[in-house]
């Protein structure tokens, strides 16, 4: 239990024995715990540093303080440290948002127009059909949002079939959550049967279609697709987004295989959930980014808390940080 507060198992055992009998010295403690004297001496030094033990002014012997006071102070220190880390993340996000606003204004102020905007679903679909028809080698897609509707997928069949039939390489990245949706999975399997390539990742930054590494279509507003789409063709912008796709694709999992677990037993989706909640997102907001229902997010979090041995969300955050899960 005390490992959560920075005490290893040996130091915690030394502390418990000192509390049980404060008269024992290094030799008795080492004998009782079957530990080297040097290890016991290091543990006593650590406990003194953490102010769980103090040296008596009367006989210069180490004595335990009231554990209710000492442990609460130690917990308070860890809590303040975690809060400082969260504040640092918040400051970083605020500074990044300010920088994006400043540089976007400068970028928009250039005389050369580097984007075209399409308003309305029909105009966007017309432009996508035009770009698809003119694609000669490659079509790359980020498809966030989780499970896709049957109507939307069926509307894409003819266009995807024609594109693949011309020998165009199609690579699509979905969220891991689509693996649990029969309709989306069926479509993805149909696409791979025609020669398309499909992989999944826990989260995606934005919806994106990239044609021949020359033209990119992204939403005008990622949170409201009804506002239409933006077409980008500036080489520097397109190269950056293509590089982003390549990096995500390399780390993505092919649809026909199960999601890998890392050396700590976590799937990518589980690790991303912990990161999102650690940043202060609500269960509902985290679910939207992962393409998961609120019920699924809460079930996953309950399982993670059980694996961490945590009785609360706050304790789970501390344990996850200590194990370097986030």
C-alpha positions as CSV (number, residue, x, y, z in Angstrom):
1,X,0.0,0.0,0.0
2,X,2.8,2.4,0.9
3,X,4.4,1.9,-2.5
4,X,1.8,4.5,-3.8
5,X,3.5,7.1,-1.6
6,X,7.1,6.3,-2.8
7,X,8.1,3.6,-0.3
8,X,9.4,0.3,-1.8
9,X,8.4,-3.0,-0.2
10,X,11.5,-3.3,2.0
11,X,11.3,0.2,3.4
12,X,7.6,-0.3,4.1
13,X,8.4,-3.5,6.0
14,X,11.1,-1.7,8.0
15,X,8.6,1.1,8.9
16,X,6.0,-1.4,10.1
17,X,8.4,-3.1,12.4
18,X,9.6,0.2,13.8
19,X,6.0,1.1,14.5
20,X,5.5,-2.3,16.2
21,X,8.6,-2.0,18.4
22,X,10.5,1.3,18.4
23,X,13.4,-0.2,20.5
24,X,14.7,-2.4,17.7
25,X,17.9,-1.2,16.1
26,X,19.4,-2.0,12.7
27,X,20.7,-5.4,13.7
28,X,17.3,-6.6,15.0
29,X,15.4,-5.2,12.0
30,X,17.9,-6.8,9.6
31,X,17.5,-10.2,11.4
32,X,13.7,-10.0,11.5
33,X,13.4,-9.1,7.8
34,X,16.3,-11.2,6.5
35,X,17.7,-8.1,4.9
36,X,21.3,-6.9,4.7
37,X,22.2,-4.3,7.3
38,X,23.0,-1.8,4.5
39,X,19.5,-2.2,3.1
40,X,18.0,-1.6,6.5
41,X,20.2,1.5,7.0
42,X,19.1,2.9,3.7
43,X,15.5,2.3,4.5
44,X,15.8,4.1,7.8
45,X,17.5,7.0,6.1
46,X,14.6,7.2,3.6
47,X,12.0,7.1,6.4
48,X,13.9,9.9,8.1
49,X,14.0,11.9,4.9
50,X,10.2,11.5,4.5
51,X,9.8,12.6,8.2
52,X,8.1,9.3,9.2
53,X,11.0,8.8,11.6
54,X,12.9,11.4,13.7
55,X,15.9,11.3,15.9
56,X,15.1,11.7,19.6
57,X,16.9,14.7,21.2
58,X,17.1,12.7,24.5
59,X,19.0,9.6,23.4
60,X,19.7,10.3,19.7
61,X,17.7,7.2,18.7
62,X,15.4,7.0,15.7
63,X,11.7,7.1,16.8
64,X,8.5,7.0,14.7
65,X,6.2,9.9,14.6
66,X,2.5,9.6,14.6
67,X,1.7,7.8,11.3
68,X,-1.6,9.6,11.0
69,X,0.3,12.8,10.7
70,X,3.3,11.6,8.8
71,X,1.4,9.7,6.2
72,X,-1.1,12.5,5.6
73,X,1.8,14.9,5.1
74,X,3.4,12.5,2.6
75,X,0.2,12.0,0.7
76,X,-0.3,15.8,0.6
77,X,3.1,16.2,-1.0
78,X,2.3,13.6,-3.7
79,X,-1.1,15.2,-4.3
80,X,0.5,18.7,-4.7
81,X,3.1,17.3,-7.1
82,X,0.4,15.7,-9.2
83,X,-1.6,18.9,-9.3
84,X,1.6,20.8,-10.4
85,X,2.0,18.4,-13.2
86,X,-1.6,18.9,-14.3
87,X,-1.2,22.6,-14.1
88,X,1.9,22.4,-16.3
89,X,0.0,20.4,-18.9
90,X,-2.9,23.0,-18.8
91,X,-0.4,25.9,-19.3
92,X,1.3,24.1,-22.2
93,X,-2.1,23.6,-23.9
94,X,-3.0,27.2,-23.4
95,X,0.3,28.4,-24.8
96,X,0.0,26.1,-27.8
97,X,-3.6,27.4,-28.5
98,X,-2.3,31.0,-28.3
99,X,0.6,30.2,-30.7
100,X,-1.7,28.5,-33.1
101,X,-4.0,31.5,-33.1
102,X,-1.0,33.9,-33.7
103,X,0.6,31.9,-36.5
104,X,-2.8,31.1,-38.1
105,X,-3.5,34.9,-38.3
106,X,-0.1,35.5,-39.9
107,X,-0.7,32.6,-42.3
108,X,-4.1,33.9,-43.3
109,X,-2.6,37.3,-43.8
110,X,-0.5,36.2,-46.8
111,X,-1.7,37.4,-50.2
112,X,-1.5,33.9,-51.6
113,X,-4.6,31.8,-51.1
114,X,-3.7,28.2,-50.0
115,X,-7.2,26.8,-49.2
116,X,-10.6,26.4,-50.8
117,X,-13.7,25.9,-48.7
118,X,-16.7,23.8,-49.6
119,X,-20.0,24.5,-47.8
120,X,-22.7,21.9,-47.5
121,X,-22.6,18.1,-47.6
122,X,-23.4,17.9,-51.3
123,X,-20.6,20.3,-52.4
124,X,-18.1,18.3,-50.3
125,X,-19.2,15.0,-51.8
126,X,-19.1,16.4,-55.3
127,X,-15.5,17.5,-54.8
128,X,-14.5,14.2,-53.2
129,X,-15.9,12.3,-56.3
130,X,-14.0,14.7,-58.6
131,X,-10.7,14.2,-56.7
132,X,-11.2,10.4,-56.5
133,X,-11.8,10.2,-60.2
134,X,-8.5,12.1,-60.8
135,X,-6.4,10.1,-58.4
136,X,-3.7,8.1,-60.1
137,X,-1.7,6.3,-57.4
138,X,-2.7,6.7,-53.8
139,X,-5.6,7.7,-51.5
140,X,-5.0,8.0,-47.8
141,X,-7.8,8.4,-45.2
142,X,-8.1,9.1,-41.5
143,X,-11.6,8.1,-40.4
144,X,-12.3,9.0,-36.8
145,X,-15.7,9.0,-35.0
146,X,-16.0,5.3,-34.3
147,X,-18.7,3.2,-35.9
148,X,-19.9,4.4,-39.3
149,X,-23.6,4.3,-40.4
150,X,-24.6,1.6,-42.9
151,X,-26.1,4.3,-45.2
152,X,-22.8,6.3,-45.2
153,X,-20.7,3.1,-45.9
154,X,-23.1,1.9,-48.7
155,X,-22.8,5.3,-50.4
156,X,-19.1,4.9,-50.6
157,X,-19.0,1.4,-52.1
158,X,-19.2,2.4,-55.8
159,X,-16.6,5.1,-55.5
160,X,-14.2,2.9,-53.5
161,X,-14.7,0.0,-56.0
162,X,-14.0,2.2,-59.0
163,X,-10.9,3.7,-57.3
164,X,-9.4,0.4,-56.4
165,X,-10.3,-0.9,-59.9
166,X,-8.0,1.7,-61.4
167,X,-5.0,0.3,-59.4
168,X,-5.0,3.1,-56.9
169,X,-3.6,2.1,-53.5
170,X,-6.2,2.9,-50.7
171,X,-5.1,3.0,-47.1
172,X,-7.7,3.8,-44.4
173,X,-7.2,4.2,-40.6
174,X,-10.2,3.8,-38.3
175,X,-10.4,3.9,-34.5
176,X,-9.9,0.6,-32.6
177,X,-13.5,0.9,-31.5
178,X,-14.8,-0.1,-34.9
179,X,-13.6,-3.6,-34.3
180,X,-16.7,-4.0,-32.1
181,X,-19.1,-2.7,-34.7
182,X,-20.3,-5.4,-37.1
183,X,-21.4,-3.0,-39.9
184,X,-18.1,-1.0,-40.0
185,X,-16.0,-4.2,-39.7
186,X,-18.0,-5.9,-42.5
187,X,-17.3,-2.9,-44.8
188,X,-13.7,-2.8,-43.9
189,X,-13.3,-6.5,-44.7
190,X,-15.1,-5.9,-48.0
191,X,-12.6,-3.1,-48.8
192,X,-9.6,-5.3,-48.0
193,X,-11.0,-8.0,-50.1
194,X,-10.8,-5.7,-53.1
195,X,-7.2,-4.8,-52.3
196,X,-7.7,-1.9,-49.9
197,X,-5.7,-1.7,-46.7
198,X,-7.3,-1.0,-43.3
199,X,-5.7,-0.5,-39.9
200,X,-6.9,0.9,-36.5
201,X,-5.5,3.1,-33.8
202,X,-6.9,4.2,-30.4
203,X,-7.4,7.9,-31.4
204,X,-7.1,10.0,-34.5
205,X,-6.3,13.8,-34.7
206,X,-8.7,14.7,-37.5
207,X,-10.8,13.4,-40.4
208,X,-8.7,13.6,-43.5
209,X,-8.5,12.4,-47.1
210,X,-5.2,12.8,-49.0
211,X,-5.1,12.3,-52.8
212,X,-1.8,11.4,-54.5
213,X,0.0,13.4,-51.8
214,X,-1.0,16.6,-53.6
215,X,-4.4,17.5,-52.2
216,X,-5.9,17.2,-48.7
217,X,-9.5,17.5,-47.6
218,X,-10.1,18.2,-43.9
219,X,-13.2,19.5,-42.0
220,X,-13.7,23.2,-41.8
221,X,-14.7,22.5,-38.1
222,X,-13.8,19.1,-36.7
223,X,-16.6,19.4,-34.2
224,X,-19.2,20.3,-36.7
225,X,-19.0,18.6,-40.1
226,X,-22.0,20.6,-41.3
227,X,-19.7,23.6,-41.7
228,X,-18.2,21.9,-44.8
229,X,-14.6,21.1,-45.7
230,X,-11.4,22.8,-46.6
231,X,-9.1,21.7,-49.5
232,X,-5.4,22.3,-49.0
233,X,-2.8,21.9,-51.8
234,X,0.2,23.9,-50.6
235,X,3.1,21.5,-50.8
236,X,4.5,22.2,-47.4
237,X,1.1,21.7,-45.7
238,X,0.4,18.6,-47.7
239,X,3.8,17.1,-47.0
240,X,3.4,17.6,-43.3
241,X,-0.1,16.0,-43.2
242,X,1.2,13.1,-45.4
243,X,4.1,12.6,-42.9
244,X,1.5,12.6,-40.1
245,X,-0.4,9.8,-41.9
246,X,2.7,7.8,-42.4
247,X,3.6,7.9,-38.7
248,X,0.1,6.9,-37.6
249,X,0.0,4.2,-40.2
250,X,3.3,2.6,-39.0
251,X,2.0,2.4,-35.4
252,X,-1.5,1.2,-36.4
253,X,-2.8,-2.4,-36.1
254,X,-4.0,-4.3,-39.3
255,X,-7.7,-5.0,-39.0
256,X,-7.2,-8.8,-39.3
257,X,-5.1,-9.0,-36.1
258,X,-6.0,-8.3,-32.5
259,X,-4.7,-5.1,-30.8
260,X,-1.3,-5.6,-29.3
261,X,-0.6,-5.2,-25.6
262,X,2.6,-3.4,-24.5
263,X,5.1,-4.7,-22.0
264,X,2.8,-3.5,-19.1
265,X,-0.2,-5.4,-20.4
266,X,-2.0,-2.3,-21.8
267,X,-3.7,-2.0,-25.2
268,X,-3.2,1.3,-27.0
269,X,-6.9,2.1,-26.4
270,X,-6.5,1.6,-22.6
271,X,-3.4,3.8,-22.4
272,X,-5.1,6.6,-24.4
273,X,-8.2,6.4,-22.1
274,X,-5.9,6.9,-19.1
275,X,-4.2,9.9,-20.8
276,X,-7.4,11.5,-21.8
277,X,-9.0,11.2,-18.3
278,X,-5.7,12.3,-16.7
279,X,-5.9,15.5,-18.8
280,X,-9.2,16.2,-17.1
281,X,-11.6,15.1,-19.9
282,X,-15.0,13.7,-18.8
283,X,-15.9,10.1,-19.5
284,X,-18.2,11.3,-22.3
285,X,-15.6,13.5,-23.9
286,X,-12.9,10.8,-23.8
287,X,-15.5,8.4,-25.3
288,X,-16.0,10.7,-28.2
289,X,-12.3,10.8,-29.0
290,X,-12.0,7.0,-28.7
291,X,-15.3,6.3,-30.6
292,X,-16.6,4.5,-27.5
293,X,-20.0,4.7,-25.7
294,X,-20.1,6.2,-22.2
295,X,-21.0,2.7,-20.9
296,X,-17.9,1.2,-22.5
297,X,-15.6,3.9,-21.1
298,X,-16.9,3.4,-17.6
299,X,-16.5,-0.4,-17.9
300,X,-12.9,0.0,-19.2
301,X,-12.1,2.4,-16.4
302,X,-13.5,0.0,-13.8
303,X,-11.4,-2.8,-15.1
304,X,-8.3,-0.6,-15.1
305,X,-8.9,0.5,-11.5
306,X,-9.2,-3.2,-10.6
307,X,-5.9,-4.0,-12.2
308,X,-4.3,-1.0,-10.5
309,X,-5.8,-2.0,-7.1
310,X,-7.3,1.5,-6.8
311,X,-10.4,2.4,-4.9
312,X,-11.0,5.8,-6.5
313,X,-10.3,7.6,-9.8
314,X,-7.7,9.8,-8.0
315,X,-5.9,6.8,-6.6
316,X,-6.0,5.2,-10.0
317,X,-4.3,8.3,-11.5
318,X,-1.5,8.2,-8.9
319,X,-0.9,4.5,-9.4
320,X,-1.0,4.8,-13.2
321,X,1.6,7.6,-13.0
322,X,3.8,5.7,-10.6
323,X,3.7,2.7,-13.0
324,X,4.4,5.0,-15.9
325,X,1.2,4.0,-17.6
326,X,0.6,7.7,-18.4
